[in-house]
Amino acid sequence: MESTLEGRSIVITGASSGLGRSAAIELGRRGAFVAVVGRNPERTADVAKLARGTAFVADFDHLDQVRELADALLSRFDRIDVLANNAGGLVSRRETTKDGFERTFQSNYLAPFLLTDLLLPRITESRGRVLSTASSSNTIAHLDLNDLDFAHQPWMGGWRAYGTTKLETILFIRELARRTVGSGVDAYSFHPGYVASNFGVNIPIMNFAQFISAGHLGLRPEQGAEPLVFLASTNDVGAPSGAYFSRSRPNGRTHPLANNEATARTLWENTVGLLGPWL
């Protein structure tokens, strides 16, 4: 039986296209009030209209905009029942943001960490849930706690860095779950499957794969949104807080470091150090 979400407030980042767009529309259809976060003003406004929610514009390449987004959300919502960290991507060439961090690392990991931290008191008051889009690519990660910015590692077209941020996402969720035990907050990460969207649009091999498949490579966005919708709308997801899901099944395949508590703790502490000026 489909659950109603009347009265719940759900924040979804990366919601102007792809699986985030589909999830926002579906959760809005089920009665939730959805904060649709994207970096393209026109697309974000269009999705917010379809979801019967509100548009918020922020570019995660700018951490000041993440802080401004958090302030706007806290001003708008007395409660936040779900924060779905879905924004991010992969770039083929190593680039640095104006904040001084490698782009993939910042958009996929640092910015969601910052947003979660800034909203966590409100989420805790609401006994809410934090979700983060991870990936099966976490298995190809090479996590060097002394080189989180991938400044001294082979770039490999961005794939290794991307996979590493997804391992970092899983570790972040697991450490968040540990730190919020007993608070009523749940946290989960998930692999949505490969979704046919704008992901990797600037990666030559991805464009070639889409070409030879006549645009049919991967899941439809509404299929990719299913795990997010499931985790945002189901009270008992069948797994403890901190679990990583592959699609809608818990205990997906992960890198060996994904279950290392010491690594998760050190990564968290190092991240707080990097984000100090914005926290």
HUWO-V366701 format. One record per backbone hydrogen bond with DSSP energy under -1.0 kcal/mol. CO is the residue of the C=O (numbers start at 1). NH is the residue of the N-H. E is the energy in kcal/mol with one decimal. If there is no record, write none. Layout:
# HUWO-V366701
CO	NH	E
CO	NH	E
This chain:
# HUWO-V366701
5	8	-2.2
8	33	-3.1
9	81	-1.8
9	82	-1.5
10	35	-3.1
11	84	-3.5
12	37	-2.6
17	21	-1.4
18	22	-1.9
19	23	-2.7
20	24	-2.4
21	25	-2.2
22	26	-2.3
23	27	-2.9
24	28	-2.2
25	29	-2.1
26	30	-1.5
27	32	-2.1
28	31	-1.5
30	5	-2.7
33	10	-2.4
34	54	-2.2
35	12	-2.5
36	56	-2.7
37	15	-2.9
38	58	-2.1
40	44	-2.6
41	45	-2.2
42	46	-2.2
43	47	-2.4
44	48	-2.4
45	49	-1.9
46	50	-1.9
47	51	-2.5
48	53	-2.8
54	36	-2.7
56	38	-2.0
59	62	-2.0
62	66	-1.1
63	67	-2.0
64	68	-2.2
65	69	-2.4
66	70	-2.4
67	71	-2.3
68	72	-2.3
69	73	-2.6
70	74	-2.6
71	75	-1.9
72	76	-1.7
73	77	-2.7
81	129	-1.9
82	11	-3.0
83	131	-3.2
84	13	-2.4
84	86	-1.1
85	133	-2.6
95	103	-2.3
97	100	-1.7
101	97	-3.0
102	106	-2.4
103	107	-3.0
104	108	-2.3
105	109	-1.4
105	110	-2.3
106	111	-3.3
109	113	-2.3
110	114	-2.7
111	115	-2.8
112	116	-2.6
113	117	-2.5
114	118	-2.4
115	119	-1.9
116	120	-1.5
119	123	-2.3
120	124	-3.0
121	125	-2.2
122	126	-1.5
123	128	-2.7
124	127	-1.4
128	186	-1.7
129	83	-2.5
130	188	-2.4
131	85	-3.4
132	190	-1.7
135	138	-1.7
136	139	-1.8
137	140	-1.8
138	141	-1.4
144	147	-2.5
147	150	-1.7
155	158	-1.9
156	159	-1.5
158	162	-2.5
159	163	-2.8
160	164	-2.1
161	165	-2.1
162	166	-1.6
163	167	-1.8
164	168	-2.5
165	169	-1.8
166	170	-1.8
167	171	-2.5
168	172	-2.6
169	173	-2.3
170	174	-2.1
171	175	-2.5
172	176	-2.7
173	177	-2.4
174	178	-1.8
175	179	-2.3
176	180	-1.4
180	183	-2.3
186	130	-2.6
187	242	-3.9
188	132	-1.7
189	245	-2.6
190	134	-3.3
191	247	-3.2
194	219	-3.3
195	197	-1.1
198	201	-1.7
200	203	-2.1
203	207	-2.1
204	208	-2.4
205	209	-2.2
206	210	-2.3
207	211	-2.0
208	212	-2.6
209	213	-1.3
210	215	-3.1
211	214	-1.6
213	216	-1.4
219	196	-3.1
220	224	-2.4
221	225	-1.8
223	226	-1.2
225	229	-2.7
226	230	-2.8
227	231	-2.7
228	232	-2.0
229	233	-1.5
230	234	-1.6
240	243	-1.6
243	189	-1.9
244	251	-1.2
244	252	-1.7
245	191	-2.8
246	249	-1.7
249	246	-3.0
255	258	-2.1
257	260	-2.0
260	264	-2.2
261	265	-2.4
262	266	-2.5
263	267	-2.8
264	268	-2.1
265	269	-2.3
266	270	-2.7
267	271	-2.4
268	272	-2.4
269	273	-1.7
270	274	-2.0
271	275	-2.4
275	278	-2.3
275	279	-1.5
